[in-house]
Amino acid sequence: MPKVALEPRGRRRARLIAPWFAAFMSMTAYCVAMAVQGTYPFGGRSRAVNDLGNQFVPFHAQLRDLMHGETTGDLLFNWSSGYGVPFLADFFTYLMNPFSWLVGVFPRDAVEFPVFLVTLLSAGLAAGLMTVFLGRLHDGSPWLRALLSVGFALSAWMVSDGFSDPMWMWGLVALPLLGIAYDWCLHRRRWVLGTLFVTVCWAGNFYTAAMATIGMGLVLLVRVLLDERPAGERLRVLARVCSMTVTGLLLAAPVLTVGLKASKLSQPAPEAVYRGGPELADYLAHLIPGGLVGRVPHISVGMLSLLLIATYPFIRRVPLKERAAWLGLIVLMAASLVWEPTILLWHGFALPNGSPYRASIALTAVLVCVAWLALARRPRPAELLGGGALVVALVAAVSTTAYMTRGPWILAAGGLVFLALLLALHRYREDRRVRRGLTVGLAGAVLLSASYTVLSTTQIRDAMDWWAPKRTYDDQSRAAYDQLKAADAWPASRTDPGPHSFAANDPMLLAGQGGRYYSSYLPAATAASLHGLGGGWFMQGRGTVSFNDPVSRAIMGVSSYLEDDVNPDGFVQRPASAPPVVTLRPAGTRLDGTVGRDATVFARQERVLGARLYEVPKLVRTEPAPPGSGKPLRGWGVPSMKRGGPTTFTAMCTPGTEAFWNAPWLSGQVTALGQTVEAAGKYPMTANSLASLGTVPAGGRISVTVSPAKGTILPETPVGCLDRAALDRTVRQLRATGPDRVEASGHGIRATFAPATEEGIAVLAVPAAPGWRCSVDGAPERAPRTLGGLMAVPLKEGASQVSCSYHTPGLKLGLAASGAAAALLLAVAALPLFRTRIRTRLVRSSSRSHRS
């Protein structure tokens, strides 16, 4: 009797502890690998590679500032970046992993540590949840499920793709969480809680949640196909899953509607072209852990799982129909990852700008499921040996591929250890003490194998130039932050981090209000406005940089900025001549849409600032143009250095003015007035900013030598000579006529004029992204007009106040859908209570009738 009572308790305890054990194992293995590699926080090598440094560390710094009330914007709008950009889509896409919010409990200069914790804790939670889900898939030892879950949490996808994108790590959590929710549908249980699980998955990161939903939907289809219940019941299961998924999606609707609308309004991504799948041998090689090469789906989940998957076809106690279904699912999913139509399906009908194989996260989950289905059946020695032989054949087949470097070979050889341990487990399956010892040995092997897998892959990755760490927090960035905060004058004027670059989102990393901004949601209107005023960009306009010429800085109200320098801090803070962020133009100012295309960027700057500032000379080519490269209608044809050597032009300007050069798409060098300017333009990916050539000497002659890396077309008038005195007079005039007070809220800005203005146009130095609405003296809000892409609000005589606020496109629709889904969920949750009450009343009524 006591044994009967204790046994269930022991199994129950194991079920409760095993998920925590899996989480601990996964996180320990990852930390061990990072410590051996000397990677932050266990060493001096930064983790801030690729977009982790360029985007996600700065975004987390912005989130931390929001949580502490130390930034100028709010969840709807970001005043720091791009001279003012929407923020809610960024928040929903990049910062909704719940672990990201840990950033609020750490100091700002330690923000990289909570970003590391996002990766670590997501992997741990994924391992724990996968342990639970595998138990729903088939009964068996919780400890063995936990060991397989380690392979899922530290899969090749996680180590190669997910680690540098903290929000994607939520996809690892979403897969088993959705698997649990869909399992409840299979047993007609917990529809409300399952719906909430769907919502949590999609809200945490809708991009990977879509892949997880497809992946776990396919797993459910296989389970329904193998179910022995009548067809009607199985159809009801599918209907239950569909209703759960749709309701969960509707609850998370704001995340979707805001993100989709922002994506539609954003600067288009560079066109992605799928050039076909990898060679079969290269693809199969990626089943073996520890390597990294080329653009191939990263699908390995450890040697233990691979050995069990290879064993699965040989396990005779598994019905043939079941083996065929699960193995067929693996093959179909693997094929779908490398076929363009299904790649588009996995990625929301848009070919990713980067690796086209991000959906391999879903296949890793299915591989671990099949591995567990094999292990749970306790494969016999002959079956295990058959699986081992299949793995040996795989290794032999892929042995000549570039993937098979030192790490994969070592881990493949280590597969023999797993084979021996599994054989011993079968041999001593009746001896509890020996079985426990072998399980401990298996756990140690998994820990060492997982640690070395992460280490090997990381070492290969870190040796590539592409993965060189970005600068985020160091002594220089801390000093820059302190100087910017000390000089902060917002909203009267801007303090710009300038073109000095620590990361591609310096204003969020360093504070201030600059033009640098890199995001998939950068509004097309913002990119066009800043580019049209002489600003540079990268990633085809999905990344903008701060202005570095005095006129553009004046237009944007930049009163100080950081500039590269050789001092110990690496920068120097310089003042700039600037009017307020809100200025007044006279009536009759030529707004966008009322004039034709500006002849030059210099003419556009003059129209926006409202004054004549530049002298724009005509160029003269000093040597005959090479055949076929004469002056076309829209600019100067300039051959590459290889084909025609450097090309020299001359121009005449007033002595003492400052010459500026505008050639957005030039790649090469420009030499003039004793200095050389490096240009890195590439149409349409990378645009150069306006560049200073220096002060025009006595005599007024400017000689410009252009040395292109490849043939290009220069603008017809690429040189403009700035009269600094005229700029100073214009700034003084704008200050004198500017508002008495400028105030900014999280997503609004208001200017008060005292005394009241004459008829004119208030210009707000903010790009007019869709969503802005403006009001004069409390009148109904309207969309502003634009001047050079900036917000412009016509004022009638006597107007005293103009206020503008940002309304996130798509938010109202999303909230309405979410509200409707919440009402439905509450109704379904309350239905059992109503049924119970009605049943109770009927029983009482029947009892009274019986007594009567």
C-alpha positions in Angstrom: 0.0 0.0 0.0 2.7 2.6 0.9 4.5 1.9 -2.4 1.3 2.5 -4.4 0.9 5.8 -2.6 4.5 6.9 -3.0 5.0 6.0 -6.7 2.5 8.5 -8.1 3.9 11.2 -5.9 7.4 10.5 -7.2 6.2 10.6 -10.8 4.3 13.8 -10.1 7.4 15.4 -8.5 9.5 14.4 -11.5 7.0 16.0 -13.9 7.1 19.2 -11.9 10.9 19.3 -11.6 11.9 18.1 -15.1 10.9 21.4 -16.9 13.0 23.4 -14.4 15.8 20.9 -14.9 15.6 21.4 -18.7 15.7 25.1 -18.3 18.7 24.9 -16.0 20.6 22.6 -18.3 19.9 24.8 -21.3 21.0 28.0 -19.6 24.0 26.4 -18.0 25.2 25.0 -21.3 24.8 28.4 -23.0 26.7 30.2 -20.2 29.5 27.7 -20.2 30.0 28.2 -24.0 30.0 32.0 -23.6 32.5 31.8 -20.7 34.9 29.6 -22.6 34.6 31.9 -25.6 35.2 35.0 -23.4 32.0 36.6 -24.6 30.0 39.2 -22.6 29.0 39.0 -19.7 31.7 36.4 -19.1 34.5 38.1 -21.0 35.6 41.1 -23.0 34.2 40.2 -26.4 30.9 42.0 -27.1 27.7 40.2 -28.0 26.5 43.2 -29.9 26.9 41.8 -33.4 24.8 42.7 -36.5 21.3 44.0 -35.6 21.8 43.1 -31.9 24.3 46.1 -31.7 22.7 48.3 -34.4 19.1 48.0 -33.3 18.2 46.0 -30.3 20.6 47.2 -27.6 19.6 50.8 -28.5 15.9 49.9 -28.6 16.2 48.3 -25.1 18.0 51.5 -23.9 15.0 53.5 -25.2 12.6 51.1 -23.4 14.5 51.5 -20.2 14.4 55.3 -20.5 10.6 55.0 -21.1 10.1 52.9 -18.1 12.0 55.4 -15.9 10.6 58.6 -17.6 14.0 59.6 -18.8 13.2 60.1 -22.5 11.3 62.7 -24.5 8.8 60.4 -26.2 6.4 57.7 -25.2 5.1 54.4 -26.6 3.5 56.1 -29.6 6.3 58.4 -30.7 10.0 58.6 -30.5 11.4 62.2 -30.5 15.0 60.9 -30.2 15.5 59.3 -33.6 15.0 60.4 -37.2 14.1 63.9 -36.0 10.9 62.4 -34.7 9.4 59.0 -35.8 6.5 56.7 -34.8 7.5 54.2 -32.1 4.6 51.8 -31.3 5.3 49.4 -34.2 8.9 49.2 -33.1 7.8 48.5 -29.6 5.3 45.8 -30.7 7.9 44.1 -33.0 11.2 44.5 -31.1 10.3 44.8 -27.4 7.3 42.6 -26.7 9.3 39.7 -25.5 8.3 39.8 -21.8 11.9 39.3 -20.7 12.8 42.5 -22.5 11.1 44.4 -19.7 13.7 43.3 -17.3 15.8 46.2 -18.7 13.9 48.5 -16.3 15.6 47.1 -13.2 19.2 47.6 -14.4 21.3 50.8 -14.7 21.3 52.4 -18.2 24.9 51.7 -18.9 24.4 48.0 -18.1 21.6 47.6 -20.6 23.5 44.9 -22.5 23.1 42.5 -19.5 19.3 42.4 -19.6 19.5 42.0 -23.3 21.7 39.0 -22.7 19.1 37.7 -20.2 16.4 37.9 -22.9 18.2 35.3 -24.9 19.2 33.2 -21.9 15.8 33.2 -20.1 13.9 32.7 -23.4 16.0 29.6 -24.1 15.4 28.3 -20.6 11.6 28.8 -20.7 11.5 27.2 -24.2 13.3 24.1 -22.8 10.9 23.9 -19.9 7.8 24.2 -22.0 9.0 21.8 -24.6 9.5 19.3 -21.8 5.9 19.7 -20.8 4.6 19.5 -24.4 6.6 16.3 -25.2 4.8 14.7 -22.2 1.5 15.6 -23.9 2.7 14.0 -27.1 3.6 10.7 -25.5 4.1 9.3 -22.0 7.6 8.6 -20.8 10.4 9.7 -18.5 10.3 13.4 -17.7 14.1 13.5 -17.3 14.6 12.1 -20.8 12.1 14.6 -22.2 14.1 17.3 -20.5 17.4 16.2 -22.1 15.8 16.3 -25.6 14.4 19.8 -24.9 17.9 21.1 -24.3 18.6 20.3 -27.9 15.6 22.3 -29.0 16.4 25.3 -26.8 20.0 25.4 -28.1 19.2 24.4 -31.7 21.3 25.6 -34.6 18.6 28.1 -35.3 18.9 29.6 -31.8 22.7 29.8 -32.0 22.9 31.1 -35.5 19.7 33.1 -36.0 17.8 33.7 -32.9 20.5 34.8 -30.4 21.1 38.2 -32.1 17.4 39.0 -32.3 15.9 39.0 -28.8 12.3 39.3 -30.0 12.7 36.2 -32.2 13.7 34.2 -29.1 10.0 34.3 -28.1 9.4 32.0 -31.1 11.2 29.3 -29.2 8.7 29.8 -26.4 5.7 30.0 -28.8 6.3 26.6 -30.4 5.7 24.4 -27.3 3.2 26.9 -25.8 1.0 26.5 -29.0 1.6 22.8 -28.9 0.2 22.6 -25.4 -2.8 24.8 -26.4 -3.6 22.7 -29.4 -3.2 19.5 -27.4 -6.0 20.8 -25.1 -8.1 21.2 -28.3 -7.4 17.6 -29.1 -8.9 16.7 -25.7 -11.6 19.4 -25.7 -10.2 21.2 -22.7 -9.3 24.7 -21.6 -10.4 26.7 -24.7 -10.1 30.0 -22.8 -6.7 29.4 -21.5 -5.5 28.1 -24.8 -6.8 31.2 -26.5 -4.8 33.3 -24.1 -1.7 31.2 -24.9 -2.2 32.0 -28.6 -2.5 35.7 -27.7 0.7 35.6 -25.6 2.6 34.0 -28.5 1.5 36.5 -31.1 1.8 39.5 -28.9 5.4 38.5 -27.9 6.5 38.4 -31.5 4.1 38.0 -34.3 6.8 37.2 -36.9 8.0 34.0 -35.3 4.5 33.3 -33.9 3.2 32.9 -37.5 5.9 30.2 -38.1 5.1 28.6 -34.8 1.4 28.5 -35.6 2.0 26.9 -38.9 4.5 24.4 -37.4 2.3 23.3 -34.5 -0.8 23.3 -36.8 1.0 20.7 -38.9 1.9 18.7 -35.8 -1.8 18.8 -34.8 -2.9 17.7 -38.2 -0.6 14.6 -38.0 -2.0 13.9 -34.5 -5.6 14.2 -35.8 -4.8 12.0 -38.8 -3.5 9.3 -36.4 -6.4 9.7 -34.0 -8.8 6.7 -33.9 -11.9 8.8 -33.1 -14.7 9.2 -35.7 -14.2 11.7 -38.4 -16.9 14.0 -37.0 -15.0 14.3 -33.7 -11.7 15.0 -35.4 -13.4 17.8 -37.5 -14.7 19.3 -34.3 -11.1 19.3 -32.9 -9.9 21.2 -36.0 -12.8 23.7 -35.7 -11.9 24.2 -32.0 -8.3 24.9 -33.0 -9.4 27.4 -35.6 -11.7 29.2 -33.3 -9.0 29.3 -30.6 -6.4 30.6 -33.0 -8.6 33.3 -34.6 -9.8 34.6 -31.2 -6.3 34.6 -29.9 -5.1 36.6 -32.9 -8.0 39.1 -32.5 -7.0 39.6 -28.9 -3.5 40.5 -30.1 -4.9 42.6 -33.0 -3.3 45.9 -32.1 0.1 44.3 -32.6 -0.9 43.1 -36.0 -2.8 46.1 -37.3 -0.2 48.6 -36.1 2.7 46.6 -37.5 1.1 45.9 -40.8 0.0 49.5 -41.3 3.5 50.8 -40.3 5.1 48.3 -42.7 2.8 49.5 -45.5 3.8 53.1 -44.8 7.5 52.3 -44.4 10.4 52.8 -46.7 10.5 49.8 -49.0 13.0 47.1 -48.2 15.7 46.2 -50.7 14.3 43.7 -53.2 15.1 40.2 -52.0 15.8 37.6 -54.6 15.7 33.8 -53.8 18.5 32.2 -55.8 17.5 28.6 -55.1 18.0 26.1 -52.4 21.2 24.6 -51.2 22.8 21.4 -52.4 21.2 18.4 -50.8 24.5 17.4 -49.2 24.9 20.9 -47.6 21.4 20.8 -46.4 21.7 17.3 -44.8 25.0 18.3 -43.2 23.2 20.9 -41.1 21.5 18.0 -39.3 24.9 17.6 -37.5 25.5 20.2 -34.8 28.4 22.5 -34.4 29.0 24.0 -37.8 28.0 27.2 -39.7 28.4 27.9 -43.4 26.4 29.7 -46.1 22.7 30.4 -46.2 21.2 27.0 -45.4 18.4 26.1 -43.0 19.8 25.7 -39.5 18.0 22.7 -38.3 20.3 20.6 -36.0 19.0 19.8 -32.5 21.9 17.8 -31.2 23.4 14.4 -31.7 21.1 12.7 -29.2 18.0 13.8 -31.1 19.6 13.0 -34.5 20.4 9.5 -33.4 16.8 8.9 -32.2 15.3 10.4 -35.3 17.4 8.0 -37.4 16.3 5.2 -35.1 12.6 6.0 -35.5 12.0 4.3 -38.9 13.3 1.0 -37.4 11.1 0.9 -34.3 8.7 -1.9 -35.0 6.4 -1.3 -32.0 5.5 2.1 -33.7 2.7 1.5 -36.2 3.8 1.9 -39.8 1.1 4.6 -40.3 2.5 6.7 -37.5 6.1 6.4 -38.7 5.1 7.3 -42.2 3.1 10.3 -41.0 5.8 11.8 -38.8 8.7 11.1 -41.2 6.6 12.5 -44.0 6.0 15.6 -42.0 9.7 16.1 -41.6 10.4 15.6 -45.3 7.6 18.0 -46.3 8.6 20.7 -43.9 12.3 20.4 -44.9 11.3 20.7 -48.5 9.0 23.7 -47.8 11.9 25.6 -46.3 13.8 25.7 -49.6 10.9 26.1 -52.1 10.1 29.8 -52.8 6.3 29.6 -52.7 6.3 27.9 -49.3 9.1 30.2 -48.1 6.8 33.1 -48.8 4.0 31.3 -46.9 6.3 30.7 -43.9 7.3 34.4 -43.8 4.0 36.2 -44.3 4.2 36.3 -48.1 7.3 38.5 -48.1 10.8 37.1 -48.9 13.0 38.0 -46.0 15.6 40.6 -46.4 18.4 38.4 -45.1 18.3 34.7 -44.5 15.3 33.1 -46.3 15.4 30.2 -43.9 14.2 31.7 -40.6 11.3 29.3 -40.5 13.6 26.5 -39.8 12.8 27.1 -36.1 9.5 25.2 -36.7 11.3 22.2 -38.1 13.6 22.0 -35.1 10.5 21.6 -32.9 9.2 18.8 -35.1 12.6 17.0 -35.1 12.6 17.0 -31.3 9.0 15.7 -31.3 10.0 12.7 -33.5 13.1 12.1 -31.4 10.9 11.9 -28.3 8.4 9.6 -30.0 11.3 7.3 -30.7 12.8 7.4 -27.2 9.5 7.1 -25.5 9.1 3.7 -27.2 12.3 2.4 -25.6 14.0 1.3 -28.9 15.7 -2.1 -28.8 19.4 -2.6 -29.5 18.9 -3.7 -33.1 16.8 -0.6 -33.8 19.3 1.7 -32.1 22.1 0.2 -34.1 20.1 0.7 -37.3 19.7 4.3 -36.4 23.5 4.6 -35.6 24.3 3.1 -39.0 22.0 5.6 -40.7 23.8 8.5 -38.9 27.2 7.0 -40.0 25.9 6.9 -43.6 24.8 10.6 -43.3 28.2 11.7 -42.0 29.9 9.8 -44.8 27.6 11.4 -47.4 28.3 14.9 -46.2 32.0 14.4 -45.2 33.3 16.4 -48.2 31.0 19.5 -47.7 32.4 22.8 -46.4 30.2 22.4 -43.3 32.2 19.5 -41.9 34.8 21.4 -39.9 36.4 20.4 -36.6 33.3 21.0 -34.5 30.8 18.8 -36.5 33.4 16.0 -36.7 33.9 16.0 -32.9 30.2 16.1 -32.2 29.5 13.4 -34.8 32.1 11.2 -33.1 30.4 12.0 -29.8 27.3 10.4 -31.1 28.9 7.1 -30.3 28.7 8.0 -26.6 25.0 8.6 -26.9 24.5 5.3 -28.7 26.4 3.5 -26.0 24.4 5.1 -23.2 21.1 4.4 -24.9 22.1 0.7 -25.4 23.1 0.5 -21.8 19.8 2.1 -20.7 17.9 -0.7 -22.6 20.2 -3.4 -21.1 19.6 -2.3 -17.5 16.1 -1.0 -17.9 14.9 -3.2 -15.0 17.7 -2.1 -12.6 16.6 1.2 -11.1 19.9 2.3 -9.6 21.9 1.6 -12.7 19.2 3.3 -14.8 19.5 6.4 -12.7 23.3 6.4 -13.0 23.1 6.1 -16.8 20.5 8.9 -17.0 22.9 11.1 -15.0 25.6 10.1 -17.5 23.3 10.9 -20.4 22.6 14.3 -18.8 26.3 15.0 -18.5 26.9 14.1 -22.1 24.0 16.3 -23.2 25.4 19.2 -21.2 28.9 18.9 -22.7 27.6 18.3 -26.2 25.3 21.3 -26.0 28.0 23.6 -24.6 30.5 22.5 -27.3 27.8 23.0 -30.0 27.2 26.6 -29.0 31.0 27.2 -28.6 31.9 25.7 -32.0 29.2 27.6 -33.9 30.0 30.8 -32.1 33.7 30.6 -32.9 33.0 30.0 -36.6 30.6 32.9 -36.6 32.8 35.3 -34.7 35.7 34.7 -37.2 33.5 36.3 -40.0 33.9 40.0 -40.7 30.1 40.4 -41.0 29.7 39.4 -37.3 32.2 41.9 -36.0 30.7 43.5 -32.8 29.3 47.0 -32.9 30.2 49.6 -30.3 27.5 50.1 -27.7 28.4 50.9 -24.2 32.0 51.9 -23.4 33.8 54.8 -21.8 33.3 57.0 -24.9 29.6 56.3 -25.3 29.1 57.0 -21.6 30.9 60.3 -21.9 28.8 61.1 -25.0 25.6 60.4 -23.1 26.6 62.6 -20.2 27.5 65.5 -22.6 24.3 65.2 -24.5 22.1 65.1 -21.4 24.0 68.2 -20.0 23.3 70.2 -23.2 19.7 69.0 -23.7 17.5 71.9 -24.7 14.4 69.9 -26.0 11.8 71.0 -27.1 13.2 74.5 -27.7 16.0 73.0 -29.9 17.7 69.7 -30.6 20.9 68.2 -29.2 22.1 65.8 -32.0 24.5 62.9 -31.4 25.6 63.8 -35.0 27.2 61.5 -37.6 29.5 60.0 -35.0 28.5 56.4 -34.9 28.5 53.9 -32.1 25.5 52.0 -33.5 22.9 52.6 -36.2 20.5 54.0 -33.6 22.8 56.4 -31.8 20.1 58.7 -30.5 18.4 56.0 -28.6 21.7 54.7 -27.3 23.2 58.0 -26.4 20.1 60.2 -25.9 19.6 63.5 -27.7 17.4 64.1 -30.7 19.2 63.2 -33.9 18.5 62.0 -37.4 20.1 58.6 -37.2 17.5 55.8 -37.2 17.4 52.3 -38.4 14.2 50.3 -38.4 12.0 48.3 -40.7 9.3 50.8 -39.9 11.1 54.0 -40.9 8.3 55.9 -42.7 8.9 56.4 -46.4 7.8 60.0 -45.9 10.5 60.6 -43.3 13.2 58.9 -45.5 12.2 61.0 -48.5 12.1 64.2 -46.4 15.6 63.8 -44.9 17.1 62.6 -48.1 15.6 65.5 -50.0 17.2 68.0 -47.6 20.7 66.5 -48.1 20.7 63.7 -45.6 22.4 60.4 -46.2 20.8 57.0 -45.8 21.7 53.3 -45.9 19.7 50.0 -46.4 17.8 51.8 -49.2 16.5 54.4 -46.8 15.6 52.1 -44.0 18.4 53.7 -42.1 18.9 57.5 -42.0 21.8 59.5 -40.6 22.1 62.9 -38.9 22.6 66.0 -41.0 26.2 67.3 -41.1 25.8 70.6 -42.9 24.8 73.9 -41.1 21.7 74.7 -43.2 20.1 71.3 -42.6 20.9 71.6 -38.9 19.3 75.0 -38.8 16.2 73.6 -40.6 15.9 70.9 -37.9 16.6 73.3 -35.0 19.9 71.5 -34.0 21.6 73.8 -31.4 24.5 71.4 -30.6 26.0 68.2 -32.0 28.8 65.7 -31.5 31.6 65.5 -34.0 34.4 63.0 -34.4 37.6 64.1 -32.8 41.0 62.7 -31.7 40.5 63.7 -28.1 40.3 60.9 -25.5 36.5 60.7 -25.7 36.7 60.3 -29.5 34.3 63.2 -30.1 33.8 66.9 -29.4 30.5 68.7 -28.8 30.0 71.8 -31.0 27.4 74.5 -30.9 25.3 75.2 -34.0 23.4 78.3 -35.1 19.8 77.2 -35.0 16.3 78.7 -34.7 13.6 77.0 -32.5 12.1 73.7 -33.5 8.9 75.6 -34.4 9.3 78.6 -36.7 7.1 81.1 -38.6 7.2 81.7 -42.3 5.5 84.5 -44.1 2.3 84.0 -46.0 2.9 83.0 -49.6 5.7 80.6 -48.7 5.8 77.9 -51.4 4.7 74.7 -49.8 5.2 71.3 -51.3 2.7 70.6 -54.0 2.4 74.2 -55.0 5.7 74.3 -56.9 7.5 72.1 -59.3 10.6 69.9 -58.4 13.3 71.9 -56.8 16.3 72.3 -59.1 18.9 71.3 -56.6 19.1 70.2 -52.9 20.5 73.7 -52.3 17.4 75.3 -53.7 15.2 73.0 -51.6 17.1 74.0 -48.4 16.6 77.7 -49.3 12.9 77.2 -49.9 12.5 75.4 -46.6 14.5 77.9 -44.6 13.0 80.9 -46.4 16.2 82.7 -47.5 18.8 82.9 -50.3 21.9 81.2 -48.8 23.8 79.5 -51.6 25.7 80.4 -54.7 25.4 77.4 -57.1 28.1 77.6 -59.8 28.2 75.8 -63.1 30.8 73.2 -63.4 33.4 73.0 -66.2 35.1 69.8 -67.1 38.8 70.4 -67.4 39.5 67.6 -69.8 37.6 66.1 -72.7 35.0 63.6 -71.7 35.7 60.0 -72.7 33.6 58.6 -75.5 30.1 57.8 -74.4 30.4 59.6 -71.1 29.6 63.2 -72.1 27.3 65.4 -70.2 23.8 63.9 -70.3 20.6 65.9 -69.8 20.4 65.1 -66.0 24.0 65.2 -64.9 27.6 64.5 -65.6 28.7 61.1 -66.7 31.9 60.1 -64.9 33.8 56.9 -65.7 35.4 54.7 -63.1 39.1 55.0 -62.2 39.8 51.8 -64.2 38.2 53.1 -67.4 39.0 56.8 -67.4 41.0 57.8 -64.3 40.0 60.8 -62.1 37.8 63.5 -63.6 38.4 67.1 -62.7 35.9 70.0 -62.7 36.3 73.7 -61.9 33.8 76.2 -60.6 33.8 79.8 -59.4 32.3 81.0 -56.1 32.6 84.1 -54.0 35.8 83.9 -51.9 35.2 83.2 -48.2 32.0 81.2 -48.8 32.0 77.5 -47.8 31.7 75.0 -50.6 29.5 71.9 -50.2 29.4 68.8 -52.4 26.2 66.9 -53.3 26.6 63.5 -55.0 24.3 61.1 -53.2 25.2 58.0 -55.3 28.9 58.5 -55.8 31.3 55.8 -54.6 34.9 56.9 -54.4 36.8 60.0 -53.5 36.4 63.7 -54.0 39.4 66.0 -53.6 39.0 69.8 -53.5 40.5 72.8 -51.6 43.2 70.6 -50.0 41.1 67.9 -48.5 39.7 64.6 -49.6 36.1 63.4 -48.9 35.3 59.7 -48.9 32.0 58.7 -50.6 30.3 55.4 -50.3 27.2 55.8 -52.3 25.5 53.0 -54.2 22.1 53.6 -55.8 19.6 53.0 -54.3 21.1 51.3 -51.2 23.4 54.0 -49.8 23.2 57.7 -50.2 25.9 60.2 -49.2 25.1 63.3 -47.1 26.1 66.8 -48.2 29.8 67.1 -47.5 31.9 70.2 -46.9 34.8 70.8 -49.3 36.2 73.8 -47.4 36.4 77.6 -47.6 36.6 79.1 -51.1 40.0 80.8 -51.5 40.9 84.2 -52.8 40.2 84.3 -56.5 37.1 82.1 -56.0 38.3 79.1 -58.1 37.4 75.7 -56.9 39.0 72.6 -58.5 37.2 69.3 -57.8 38.8 66.0 -58.7 36.4 63.0 -58.6 37.8 59.5 -58.4 34.9 57.1 -58.7 35.2 53.4 -57.8 32.8 52.8 -60.6 31.1 54.8 -63.3 28.4 57.1 -62.1 26.3 60.2 -63.0 26.8 63.3 -60.9 24.1 65.9 -60.5 24.4 68.7 -63.0 25.2 71.2 -60.2 26.7 69.3 -57.3 28.5 72.3 -55.7 26.8 74.9 -53.6 28.7 77.7 -51.8 27.2 78.8 -48.5 27.2 82.4 -47.3 27.5 81.8 -43.5 26.6 85.4 -42.8 23.3 85.1 -44.7 22.6 81.9 -42.7 23.2 83.7 -39.4 20.9 86.5 -40.4 18.2 84.1 -41.3 18.5 82.2 -38.0 18.3 85.5 -36.1 15.2 86.5 -38.0 13.5 83.1 -37.4 14.3 83.4 -33.7 12.8 86.9 -33.5 9.5 85.8 -35.2 9.4 82.4 -33.5 7.0 81.3 -30.8 7.1 82.6 -27.2 7.0 79.0 -25.9 7.4 75.5 -27.4 6.1 72.5 -25.4 6.3 68.8 -26.2 4.5 65.8 -24.8 5.2 62.2 -25.4 3.5 62.3 -28.9 2.6 65.9 -29.3 4.1 69.4 -29.7 2.6 72.8 -29.1 3.8 76.3 -29.9 2.4 79.5 -28.4 2.9 82.8 -30.0 2.7 86.0 -27.9 1.7 88.4 -29.2 -0.6 86.7 -31.8 0.8 86.2 -35.2 0.2 87.8 -38.5 -1.0 85.6 -41.3 1.7 83.0 -42.1 2.8 79.4 -41.8 4.1 77.6 -38.7 6.8 75.1 -39.7 7.5 72.3 -37.3 10.9 70.7 -37.8 9.4 67.2 -37.7 9.0 65.0 -40.8 5.3 64.7 -41.6 4.8 61.0 -41.2 1.2 59.8 -41.8 -0.7 60.0 -38.5 0.1 63.6 -37.6 -2.9 65.9 -37.0 -2.7 69.6 -36.2 -5.0 72.2 -34.7 -4.9 76.0 -34.5 -6.3 77.7 -31.4 -8.4 74.6 -30.5 -10.0 74.2 -33.9 -10.7 70.6 -35.3 -7.5 68.7 -36.1 -6.4 68.3 -39.7 -3.5 66.7 -41.4 -0.7 69.2 -41.8 0.6 70.4 -45.1 4.4 70.0 -45.8 7.4 72.2 -46.5 10.3 70.1 -47.7 8.5 67.1 -46.1 8.3 68.9 -42.7 5.0 69.7 -41.1 3.6 73.1 -42.1 0.4 74.6 -40.6 -1.2 77.7 -42.2 -2.1 80.4 -39.6 -4.6 83.2 -40.0 -4.0 86.6 -38.6 -4.5 86.6 -34.8 -3.7 82.9 -34.3 -1.8 82.4 -31.0 -1.3 78.6 -30.7 -0.7 75.6 -33.0 -0.6 72.1 -31.6 0.0 68.8 -33.3 -0.4 65.3 -32.0 0.5 61.9 -33.4 -2.2 59.2 -33.9 -0.8 55.7 -34.6 -2.3 54.4 -37.9 -4.1 51.0 -37.4 -4.3 51.4 -33.6 -8.1 52.1 -33.4 -8.9 49.2 -35.6 -6.7 46.8 -33.6 -8.2 48.0 -30.3 -11.8 47.5 -31.7 -11.0 43.9 -32.8 -9.3 43.2 -29.5 -12.3 44.5 -27.6 -14.6 42.3 -29.5 -12.4 39.2 -29.0 -12.2 40.0 -25.2 -16.0 40.2 -25.0 -16.3 36.8 -26.7 -13.7 35.3 -24.4 -15.5 36.6 -21.3 -18.7 35.2 -22.7 -17.2 31.8 -23.2 -15.6 31.9 -19.8 -18.9 32.8 -18.1 -21.0 30.3 -20.0 -20.2 27.4 -17.6 -21.2 29.6 -14.6 -24.6 30.4 -16.3 -25.1 26.7 -17.1 -24.4 25.8 -13.5 -26.8 28.4 -12.2 -29.5 27.3 -14.6 -29.0 23.7 -13.7 -29.1 24.5 -10.0 -32.3 26.4 -10.3 -33.9 23.6 -12.3 -32.9 21.1 -9.7 -34.3 23.3 -6.9 -37.5 23.8 -8.9 -37.8 20.1 -9.5 -37.2 19.4 -5.8 -40.0 21.9 -4.8 -42.4 20.4 -7.3 -41.6 16.9 -5.9 -42.2 18.0 -2.4 -45.5 19.7 -3.4 
